[in-house]
């Protein structure tokens, strides 16, 4: 939840935002896997997920983790793509960056 809140705030400020998903988080790239509410009074995760997509956020999904879980990337949500370390660095490009890790 916090990662989506921080990402959403950055997107609102016009920043480019991508989340690099590894391990079990790669399942967020599959439709219907971002569900629930983190705590009482917290915004629902599906709403934050949709807002992230609508604002232009991107999900970069670890190819090793996808293969280990035998996931079909062709069925991923529209704002997700398989991308390892090299594509992640290409996405970052040159210049100063701010990176958060959760």
C-alpha positions as CSV (number, residue, x, y, z in Angstrom):
1,X,0.0,0.0,0.0
2,X,2.7,2.5,0.9
3,X,4.6,1.9,-2.3
4,X,1.5,2.7,-4.3
5,X,0.8,5.8,-2.2
6,X,4.4,7.1,-2.7
7,X,4.3,6.2,-6.4
8,X,0.9,8.0,-6.8
9,X,2.3,11.1,-5.2
10,X,5.3,11.1,-7.5
11,X,3.1,10.6,-10.5
12,X,0.9,13.6,-9.4
13,X,4.1,15.7,-9.4
14,X,4.8,14.7,-13.0
15,X,7.5,12.1,-12.2
16,X,8.0,9.0,-14.2
17,X,7.5,6.0,-12.0
18,X,8.1,2.3,-12.4
19,X,8.0,-0.5,-9.8
20,X,10.4,-3.4,-10.3
21,X,8.6,-6.5,-9.1
22,X,10.4,-9.5,-7.9
23,X,9.6,-12.8,-6.1
24,X,5.9,-13.2,-5.3
25,X,5.3,-9.5,-6.1
26,X,5.4,-10.5,-9.8
27,X,1.9,-11.8,-9.4
28,X,0.7,-8.1,-9.2
29,X,1.2,-8.1,-13.0
30,X,-1.6,-10.7,-13.3
31,X,-5.1,-9.3,-13.5
32,X,-7.0,-9.6,-10.3
33,X,-4.1,-10.2,-8.0
34,X,-4.0,-6.7,-6.3
35,X,-6.8,-7.2,-3.8
36,X,-7.7,-6.3,-0.3
37,X,-7.2,-3.5,2.2
38,X,-4.0,-3.2,4.2
39,X,-5.6,-1.9,7.3
40,X,-8.8,-0.4,8.7
41,X,-9.2,3.1,7.2
42,X,-6.6,2.4,4.5
43,X,-7.5,2.9,0.8
44,X,-8.4,-0.3,-1.0
45,X,-5.4,-1.8,-2.9
46,X,-7.3,-2.2,-6.2
47,X,-8.1,1.5,-6.2
48,X,-4.5,2.4,-5.7
49,X,-3.4,-0.1,-8.3
50,X,-5.8,1.4,-10.9
51,X,-4.8,5.0,-10.0
52,X,-1.1,4.0,-10.5
53,X,-1.9,2.6,-14.0
54,X,-4.2,5.6,-15.0
55,X,-1.5,8.1,-14.0
56,X,1.1,6.4,-16.1
57,X,2.9,4.1,-13.6
58,X,4.7,1.1,-15.1
59,X,5.4,-2.4,-13.6
60,X,8.7,-3.9,-14.6
61,X,8.5,-7.6,-13.9
62,X,11.6,-9.7,-13.1
63,X,12.0,-12.3,-15.9
64,X,13.7,-14.9,-13.7
65,X,10.8,-14.7,-11.2
66,X,8.2,-14.9,-14.0
67,X,9.9,-18.1,-15.3
68,X,10.4,-19.6,-11.9
69,X,6.6,-19.3,-11.3
70,X,5.7,-20.4,-14.8
71,X,3.6,-17.3,-15.4
72,X,2.3,-16.3,-18.8
73,X,3.4,-12.7,-19.5
74,X,1.1,-12.4,-22.4
75,X,-1.8,-12.1,-19.9
76,X,-0.2,-9.4,-17.7
77,X,-2.1,-6.1,-17.0
78,X,-1.5,-3.4,-19.6
79,X,1.0,-1.4,-17.6
80,X,3.3,-4.4,-16.9
81,X,6.1,-5.8,-18.9
82,X,8.9,-8.3,-18.3
83,X,12.1,-6.4,-17.8
84,X,15.2,-7.4,-16.0
85,X,18.1,-5.4,-14.6
86,X,19.4,-4.1,-18.0
87,X,16.0,-2.8,-19.2
88,X,15.5,-1.3,-15.7
89,X,18.7,0.7,-16.0
90,X,17.7,1.7,-19.6
91,X,14.4,2.9,-18.2
92,X,16.3,4.9,-15.6
93,X,18.6,6.5,-18.1
94,X,21.2,9.1,-17.2
95,X,21.0,11.8,-14.6
96,X,20.0,12.0,-10.9
97,X,17.2,9.7,-9.7
98,X,15.3,9.1,-6.6
99,X,14.7,5.4,-5.7
100,X,12.5,4.0,-3.0
101,X,12.5,0.4,-2.0
102,X,9.8,-1.4,-0.1
